[in-house]
Amino acid sequence: MRSEEIMPNGRMVLVSVGRNTSDPLYRDCFQWWSVLSDSLLDLVSEGTVKESEVNSFNMPFYDPNEGEIHSNNVKRLQTE
């Protein structure tokens, strides 16, 4: 499990894609989705992944703006 990789008192770096507008419907990062789509279709053509699995693939996504990122201040995260 991934939780076994966590070290006590360790550090974590989170990288996030954001948007430069307050409009949550504005999309300026479609190129990432094109790369992901092309990669998944390549896996189907290679026979590594079934087309039905790609069609049922769901990846929730939200790209926050700078204000939303700064409004979340995590002081400590504890895992067990």
DOBALO-493403 format. One record per residue (C-alpha): residue number from 1; residue in three letters; x negated, y negated, z. Coordinates in nm, 4 decimals, padded with zeros to 6 digits. Each point is the difference from the previous one (the first is absolute). Layout:
! residues N
+-----+-----+----------+----------+----------+
!   n ! res !        X !        Y !        Z !
+-----+-----+----------+----------+----------+
! NUM ! ALA !        X !        Y !        Z !
...
+-----+-----+----------+----------+----------+
This chain:
! residues 80
+-----+-----+----------+----------+----------+
!   n ! res !        X !        Y !        Z !
+-----+-----+----------+----------+----------+
!   1 ! MET !  00.0000 !  00.0000 !  00.0000 !
!   2 ! ARG ! -00.1103 ! -00.3554 ! -00.0638 !
!   3 ! SER !  00.0454 ! -00.0807 !  00.3688 !
!   4 ! GLU ! -00.2936 !  00.2306 !  00.0755 !
!   5 ! GLU ! -00.2240 ! -00.2337 ! -00.1999 !
!   6 ! ILE !  00.0729 ! -00.2930 !  00.2326 !
!   7 ! MET ! -00.2808 ! -00.0701 !  00.2446 !
!   8 ! PRO !  00.0735 ! -00.1315 !  00.3499 !
!   9 ! ASN ! -00.0541 ! -00.3772 !  00.0109 !
!  10 ! GLY ! -00.0682 !  00.0104 ! -00.3742 !
!  11 ! ARG !  00.0718 ! -00.2706 ! -00.2556 !
!  12 ! MET !  00.2223 !  00.0041 ! -00.3042 !
!  13 ! VAL ! -00.0099 ! -00.2167 ! -00.3106 !
!  14 ! LEU !  00.3275 ! -00.0558 ! -00.1813 !
!  15 ! VAL !  00.0020 ! -00.1323 ! -00.3549 !
!  16 ! SER !  00.3245 ! -00.1440 ! -00.1263 !
!  17 ! VAL !  00.1240 ! -00.1435 ! -00.3256 !
!  18 ! GLY !  00.1808 ! -00.3274 !  00.0539 !
!  19 ! ARG !  00.1821 ! -00.2605 ! -00.2037 !
!  20 ! ASN ! -00.0680 ! -00.3710 ! -00.0263 !
!  21 ! THR !  00.3653 ! -00.1074 !  00.0086 !
!  22 ! SER !  00.2779 !  00.0204 !  00.2558 !
!  23 ! ASP !  00.2349 !  00.1569 ! -00.2591 !
!  24 ! PRO !  00.0111 !  00.3742 !  00.0870 !
!  25 ! LEU !  00.1304 !  00.0833 ! -00.3494 !
!  26 ! TYR ! -00.2966 ! -00.1589 ! -00.1765 !
!  27 ! ARG ! -00.2291 !  00.2698 ! -00.1355 !
!  28 ! ASP ! -00.3494 ! -00.0884 ! -00.1127 !
!  29 ! CYS ! -00.1643 !  00.3365 !  00.0670 !
!  30 ! PHE !  00.1644 !  00.2223 ! -00.2615 !
!  31 ! GLN ! -00.3399 !  00.1075 ! -00.1325 !
!  32 ! TRP ! -00.0453 !  00.2205 !  00.3110 !
!  33 ! TRP !  00.3262 !  00.1784 ! -00.0721 !
!  34 ! SER ! -00.1000 !  00.0518 ! -00.3636 !
!  35 ! VAL ! -00.3270 !  00.1612 !  00.1093 !
!  36 ! LEU !  00.1845 !  00.2265 !  00.2463 !
!  37 ! SER !  00.2598 !  00.0929 ! -00.2618 !
!  38 ! ASP ! -00.2647 !  00.0796 ! -00.2612 !
!  39 ! SER ! -00.1926 !  00.2099 !  00.2522 !
!  40 ! LEU !  00.3067 !  00.2021 !  00.0961 !
!  41 ! LEU !  00.0899 !  00.0587 ! -00.3652 !
!  42 ! ASP ! -00.3572 !  00.1175 ! -00.0655 !
!  43 ! LEU !  00.0360 !  00.2523 !  00.2844 !
!  44 ! VAL !  00.3215 !  00.1270 ! -00.1612 !
!  45 ! SER ! -00.1647 !  00.0368 ! -00.3411 !
!  46 ! GLU ! -00.2875 !  00.1927 !  00.1629 !
!  47 ! GLY !  00.2484 !  00.2307 !  00.1732 !
!  48 ! THR ! -00.1231 ! -00.1014 !  00.3453 !
!  49 ! VAL !  00.3353 ! -00.1502 !  00.1007 !
!  50 ! LYS !  00.3513 !  00.0895 ! -00.1158 !
!  51 ! GLU !  00.2010 ! -00.2681 ! -00.1789 !
!  52 ! SER !  00.2873 !  00.0574 !  00.2434 !
!  53 ! GLU ! -00.2357 ! -00.0862 !  00.2874 !
!  54 ! VAL ! -00.0957 ! -00.3274 ! -00.1664 !
!  55 ! ASN !  00.3657 ! -00.0804 ! -00.0676 !
!  56 ! SER !  00.0835 !  00.0546 !  00.3674 !
!  57 ! PHE ! -00.3066 ! -00.1904 !  00.1257 !
!  58 ! ASN !  00.0942 ! -00.2880 !  00.2295 !
!  59 ! MET ! -00.2486 ! -00.2497 !  00.1341 !
!  60 ! PRO !  00.1549 ! -00.2820 !  00.2037 !
!  61 ! PHE ! -00.1841 ! -00.3246 ! -00.0612 !
!  62 ! TYR !  00.0181 ! -00.3518 !  00.1370 !
!  63 ! ASP ! -00.2588 ! -00.2670 ! -00.0623 !
!  64 ! PRO !  00.0106 ! -00.2621 !  00.2759 !
!  65 ! ASN ! -00.0972 ! -00.3631 ! -00.0448 !
!  66 ! GLU ! -00.2702 ! -00.1628 !  00.2111 !
!  67 ! GLY !  00.2459 ! -00.1321 !  00.2595 !
!  68 ! GLU !  00.1502 !  00.3449 !  00.0508 !
!  69 ! ILE ! -00.3444 !  00.1529 !  00.0449 !
!  70 ! HIS ! -00.0986 ! -00.2580 !  00.2617 !
!  71 ! SER !  00.3298 !  00.0478 !  00.1866 !
!  72 ! ASN ! -00.0985 !  00.3605 !  00.0813 !
!  73 ! ASN ! -00.2684 !  00.0005 !  00.2646 !
!  74 ! VAL ! -00.0859 !  00.3480 !  00.1259 !
!  75 ! LYS ! -00.2066 ! -00.0196 !  00.3172 !
!  76 ! ARG ! -00.0282 !  00.3729 !  00.0613 !
!  77 ! LEU !  00.1146 !  00.3219 ! -00.1647 !
!  78 ! GLN !  00.0013 !  00.3169 !  00.2050 !
!  79 ! THR !  00.0283 !  00.3506 ! -00.1453 !
!  80 ! GLU !  00.0395 !  00.3291 !  00.1784 !
+-----+-----+----------+----------+----------+
